[in-house]
Amino acid sequence: MKILYLLFPLLLLLVQGAAGNRAKCREKRGYCTLGRCRYPAITIGACSRFQECCRSVWG
């Protein structure tokens, strides 16, 4: 239980970093997905360590 007060700020930092990248992805007209982009989408960036920013090839 003593470690919980140390883990909470770490969790907040991780969430804060991911939110900024999602906004950048949306500015590029993309969306975030867990893992790799599915066809017919291409990778245009990264939302977080495990998420990629994808955009459809057709628009």
C-alpha positions as CSV (number, residue, x, y, z in Angstrom):
1,M,0.0,0.0,0.0
2,K,2.9,2.3,0.5
3,I,3.8,2.3,-3.2
4,L,0.4,3.4,-4.4
5,Y,1.2,7.1,-3.8
6,L,4.2,6.7,-6.1
7,L,2.3,4.9,-8.8
8,F,-0.5,7.5,-9.1
9,P,1.7,10.4,-10.4
10,L,3.3,8.0,-12.9
11,L,-0.1,7.0,-14.2
12,L,-1.0,10.7,-14.6
13,L,2.1,11.4,-16.6
14,L,1.4,8.5,-18.9
15,V,-2.1,9.6,-19.6
16,Q,-1.0,13.2,-20.1
17,G,1.5,12.2,-22.7
18,A,-0.9,10.1,-24.7
19,A,-3.5,12.9,-24.8
20,G,-1.2,15.3,-26.6
21,N,-0.4,12.8,-29.4
22,R,-4.0,11.9,-30.0
23,A,-4.7,15.6,-30.6
24,K,-1.9,15.7,-33.2
25,C,-3.2,12.6,-34.8
26,R,-6.7,14.1,-35.2
27,E,-5.2,17.3,-36.7
28,K,-3.7,15.1,-39.4
29,R,-7.2,13.7,-40.0
30,G,-6.3,10.3,-38.5
31,Y,-7.4,8.0,-35.7
32,C,-5.6,6.0,-33.0
33,T,-5.7,2.2,-33.0
34,L,-4.2,-0.4,-30.8
35,G,-1.5,-2.3,-32.7
36,R,-1.1,-2.0,-36.4
37,C,-3.3,-0.2,-38.9
38,R,-5.7,-2.4,-40.8
39,Y,-6.1,-2.2,-44.5
40,P,-7.0,0.2,-46.2
41,A,-5.3,2.5,-43.7
42,I,-1.7,3.6,-43.5
43,T,0.4,4.7,-40.5
44,I,1.0,8.4,-40.3
45,G,2.4,8.6,-36.7
46,A,2.2,7.2,-33.2
47,C,-0.4,8.0,-30.5
48,S,1.4,6.2,-27.7
49,R,3.8,3.3,-27.3
50,F,1.3,0.7,-28.2
51,Q,-1.1,2.8,-30.5
52,E,-0.5,4.0,-34.0
53,C,-2.1,6.9,-35.8
54,C,-3.8,5.7,-38.9
55,R,-5.4,7.4,-41.9
56,S,-7.5,5.8,-44.6
57,V,-5.9,5.7,-48.1
58,W,-9.1,6.8,-49.8
59,G,-9.8,9.9,-47.8
